[in-house]
Amino acid sequence: MLRKICICILFAFPFLLEAEVKKEVSEEPALWIRGSAVSLKIEPGKELKTTGSAEVDKKKDHHLLVLKDASKVTVKTPARSISVVLESLDSLEIKGFQKVNIKVSLKKGQVLLKNNKGDLQVHLDEGRLELKSHQGSVEVHSYLAPVFLEGLKGSLKISSLRAPLSIFQSQGKFDIQSFAGLIKLEKLSGDLSFHSETSKIQFKSYKGNIQGYSRRGEISGSVTPDQVKIETELSPIRLYFANSKARIEAQSWEGKVFAPKNFYKDRAGGVYKASGSIRQRGDTPGYVQLKSRSGRISIL
């Protein structure tokens, strides 16, 4: 019996090896897109096809697509890796890819990325970035371009100078670094870390862990906390704890602390303090620590 098993494995091995080689050979070359255009659409396709003014240069490991001026281009590709580096264009749309790595570097333009799965990197100076129903990791660098995200499942790392950021109905891990620009976080769940200089941060129905710092930007809204630690320098904190029985500790050195009646309040050593648990709101446990040097803290 053992001899028969060995013979079967020996006969099967060449076919397994051949299948593996075919798998490697069939891997689609990466797609690089350069040049300039008025608009660009990229969609999945069984083979590389383009409409509009564009030239294809086929390399060994990638296809280089060069766009021409004043053209509207549509690209269909089976590539699992797409890199777009352009100066500016009116609109860029990439949608419908089930497994893809996307890199976009654009000085100015309207960018829409929709219903994609995979890793995504976007560098955008001016214009607008809209990301819908993405699954995977996302990294965004924005200078002045507003960023709108909805239906994200995965991880987000974003750094922004003066662009507003809006994230809706998403779950995963969020890392936000912002200098200025309003930040709206609505119906999110997961782990959030943020660092803000002057950006205002508004929560609406956030659930999960939060760790963040703000120097001058106000922090407000409603959260259902797990583990939360927020610290500010000059900015106020105003939070409502929904569906929660979280334990909360707050202190401000120069600003006042406002808390529910059942909280213990003190001003020892010139520091305003309050601690206690949220009552009659829900059964979700949690722990919250709020600190500010001179901002007022309001526990609602």
N, C-alpha and C positions, 0 to 999 in steps of 0.2 A: 504493500500500500504506500509506504514512504517513497519507494522508487517511482511509482506512478505520479505522485504529487510533485516530485522533483522534475520529472520529465515534462509535466504540464507547465511548470513555472519556466523551464528553459525554453519551451516552444512559445510561450506567451510573451517572454521578455522582449524579443525584437519588435513585436507589435506594440507593446507598451512604450518602448523607446521611440518608435516611429510616430506614435500619437503625440508624445511629448514634443518631438521636433516640429511636427506640424503645428502644434499649439504655439510654439515660439515663433515660427515663420509667419503664422497668420496674424500675429499682433500688429495692429495698424500703426503706421508711422504717425508721429506727432504732427500737429498742424500749427505752423507759425504764420501769423498774419501781420504784414507791415504795409506801409504806404499811407494813403489818405483817401477818404471817401465822404460822401454826403451821409449815407446810412449803411449799416451792415447788419444782416440777420444770419445767425448760425443755428442750424437745426441738425438732428441726427439723420443719417442716410446710409445706405448700404455701400456706397462708393462716393468718392469726392466729386462733387458737381458744383459749378458756380454759374450764376447769372449776373450780368453786369460787366463792367470793365475791370477785369482782373487777370493776372498772369500766374500760372502755376509752375514752379520750379521744383522738380522731384529730386530729392536727395535720398541718401541711403537710409537715414534714420528719421527723416521728417520731410514734409512737404511745405515749401515756402510759397505763400500766396501774397502777391504784391498787388495792392489796390491802386486804382488810378484816380486822378482828381475828378471831382464833380460827378461821381457815379454812385448809384444805388446798387449794392451787391447783396446777393443771397447765396449762402454757402450751405451745402449739405455734406456731412462728413461722418465716417465711422470712427474717427480718431478718439482715443481715450485721453489725449492730452492736447489742450488748445491754449495757445499763447497769442494774445492780441496786444500789440504795441503800436499806438497811433498818436498823432499830435492832437487832432480834434475831429469831431464829426457830430452831425445833428443827433443821431441815435444809434445805439448798439443794443441788439437784442440776442440773447442766447437762451434757448429753452428746450426742454424735453429730453435731456441726456440722462440716462440711467446710471452710468458709471463714467465719470470724467474728472480730470483735473484741469481747472481753468485758471489762467493768469491774465489779468487785464491791467494795462498801464495806459492811462489816457489823461491828457492835460485838460481837455474840456469836452463835455458831451453828456447826453442823457443815456443812462445805462439801465437796462432791464434784464434781470436774470431770473428765470421762472421755471419751476418744476424740474430742477436738476438735482442729481445726487453725486457727491464727491467732494473733493477739496477745492476751495475757491480762494483766490487772492486778487484784490482789487486796489489799485492806486489811482485816485481820481482827485485832480486839483479843483476844477470848477464844473458845474452842471448839476446832476442829480443821479443818485444811485438808488434803484428800487430792486429789492430782493424778495421774491415770493416763493413759498413752499419749497425751500431748499433743505436737503438732508445731507449733513456732513459738516466739515470744519470750514469756517469762514474767517478770513483775515482782511481787514479793510483799513486803508490809510486815506483819509480825506482831509483836504486843506480847507476849502470853502464850500464843498458840495454837500447839500443835505442828503441824509441817508435814511431810507425808509425800508424796514424789514417786517415781514409778516409770514407766519407759519414756518419759522425756522426750527428744525430739530437737529441738534448737534452742538457745536461750540462756535462762539463768536469772540474774536479779538479785534477791537477797533481802537484806532487812535485818530483824533480829530483836533484841528486847530480852532476853527470858528464855525463849524457846521452844526446845525441842529440834527438830532438823532431821534428817530421814533422806532420803537420795536413793539410789535403787537402779537399776541397769541402765539408765543414761542416757548420752547422748553429746551433746557440744556445747560451749558456753562457759558457765562458772559463775562468778558473782561473789557472794561471801558476806560479809556484814558482821554480826557477832554480838557481843553483850555477854556473855551467859551462856546456858547450855543446851547439852547434848551434841549434837555434829554427827557423823552417821554417813554416810560416803560409800563405797558398795559397788558394785563392778563398773561404774565410770564410765570414760569416755574423752573426752579433749578438753583444754581450757584452763581452769585453775582459778586464781582469785585470791581470797584471803580475808584478813580482818582480824578478829582475835578479842581480846577483853579477858580473859575467864575461861573461855570455852567450850573444852571438850575436843574435839579433832578426831581421829576414828578413820577411817583408810583401810583398805579391803579390796579388793585387786585394782584399784587405780587405775592408769590408763595415760595418760600425756600430760605436759603442761606444768603446773607449779605455781609460783605466786609468792604467798607469804603471810607474815603477821606475827601473832604471838600474844604477849600480855604475860604471862599467868599460866596459860593453858590448855595442857595436855599435848597433844603431837602424836605419834600412834603409828599403826602398821599396816604394810601392804604396798603398795608402789608399783612400777610399771615406768616409770621416768622418761625423758622426753625432755630438757627443760630445767627444772630445779627450783632454786628459790631460796627458802629458808625461814629466817626469823629470829625469835628469841624474846628476851624480857627475863628472866623468872624461870622459865619453864616448860621441862621436859625435852623432848627429841626422841628418839623411839625408832622407827626405821624399818627394815623389811626390804625389800631390793631384789630383786624376783623377776624371773626371765627376763631378766636384764640383765647387761651388762658395763660399766656406767656408771662414769665417772670421778667420784670424790667427794672434796670438800674440806670439812673441818669444823674449827671452832674455837670455843672457849668461854673467856671471860676468867676466870670464877670456878668453873665447873663442869668436871668431867672429860670426856674424850672417849674412848669405847670403840670399837674398830674391829677388823676382821679382822687376822690375823697378818701378812699380806703388805703391809699399809699402813705408810707411813712415819709415825712419831709423833715429836712434838717438844713442848717446853715453853719456847720462846724468849720472853723478855720477860714471863714470868709468864702466858703464854697457852697453853692446851692446844690442840694442833693434830694433825690426822691427815689423810693424803691417800693415795689409791690407787685402784685399779680392782677392781670385783667380778669374781671368777673363778669359772669352772665353773658358771654359773647360766643362761647363754643368750647370744644374739648381738645383742640389742637395745642399740645404743649410747645414750649419754646423758651429761649433765653435771649434777652436783648440788653445790650450795653450801649448807652448813648453818652457822648462826651463832647463838650464844646468849651473853648477858651473864653469867648465873649458873646457867643450866640445864644439866643433864647431857645429853650427846649420845651415843646408842648406835647404831652402824651395824651392822646384823645381816645 
